[in-house]
């Protein structure tokens, strides 16, 4: 999608701090971190949200989840971390591109909000 900021980040058109990249997935630091460690994992393929994961692209979404543990380990998140994917405006999704927030580096507590 030509006007999607995350597509542009994954394509290298907008600078970011890359933590991981392969043919399918791109991971980078959040520019407005909500925890000492806060990064995003996105598919390079444009998938708007969890609502758009289907039989044709489920492997791409799964691969996003597969790489999170290795990135978290490299980032020193040995005590645990939280993974969040907002879906739709009521959940706070501000960029219509599937993405997974990974937060950690301090005790986050049991409450999500």
N, C-alpha and C positions, 0 to 999 in steps of 0.2 A: 504494500500500500504506500503510495508515494508521499502522503502527508503524515504518516505515522512516525512519531519521534523515536519509538523503540526500533522500528525498521531502519531508520536513519542511523541510530547508534550502532546497531548490529552490522550495518554496511560500512561503518567507519566514516560516515558523512558528518557525524556529530561526535566530538571528542568525549571519551569516557575513560575511566580507569578499569581496564580489562583485567579480570581475575581468571577467566577461563574462556576458551573458545575452541569449538570444533566445527564440523560441517553443519551441525544442526542447532547448536546451542551457543548462546553468548551470555556471559556473566560479568557484571560490573558493579562498582560501588554506587550506592544511592547518593545522590547529591544533597539530600536533606535527611541525614541519618537519624533514626529514632532510637538507636542503641549504639554502644561503642563499635560494634561490627554490624553493618547493615549493607547487604548487597542484594542485587536482583539477578534472577536467572530467567532468561527469556528464550523462546524458540526463535530462530532466524526466520522461519516461515511465519507469515502474519496469521495469527489465530486471535480473534477479537477478545475472547474470554473463555472461561470454563464452559459456558453454554455452547461454545462452538467446537469443543472437542468431540470428535466422532470417530467412527471406525477407520476412516482414511488417515487421520492425523494423530490418533491416540498414541502411537509409538513416539512421535515427536514430543508430546506432552510428558510421556513417561520418561523419556531421555532427560528432560529437564530435571525431573526428580532424581534420576540415577546419579547425576553429577553433583548434586548438592552436598552429599556427605563428604566427598573428597575435597571440595572447595572449603567447606566448613572446617575440616581438619587442618588444611593449609593456613586458614585464618586463625587458628588457635582456639577454636570453639570446642574444647575438650569437655566442658561442663554441660554442654547442651546448647540448643538453639531452637528458635521458633520459625516455622515456615507458614507464610500467609499468602493466599491468593484472593484478592478482592474481586468480586464478580458483580458488575453493574453499579450504577450510581448510589443506590441505597447502601451498598457495602463500602463505598469510598473509592471505587475504581475510577481513576482520573485519566488514565491512558488506556484506550481501547485496544490493547494488545496483551495477550496472556502473559502474565509474569508472576514470579514467585519471589516474595520478599523473604530474605533469610536474616534474622536478627539474633544477636547474642552478645557475649562479652561481659554480661552482668546478669545477676538473677532477675528474671523477668516476671516472676510471680505467676500465680495460677489464672488471674483474670486476663482476658484478652482486651477488654475495653474498660 
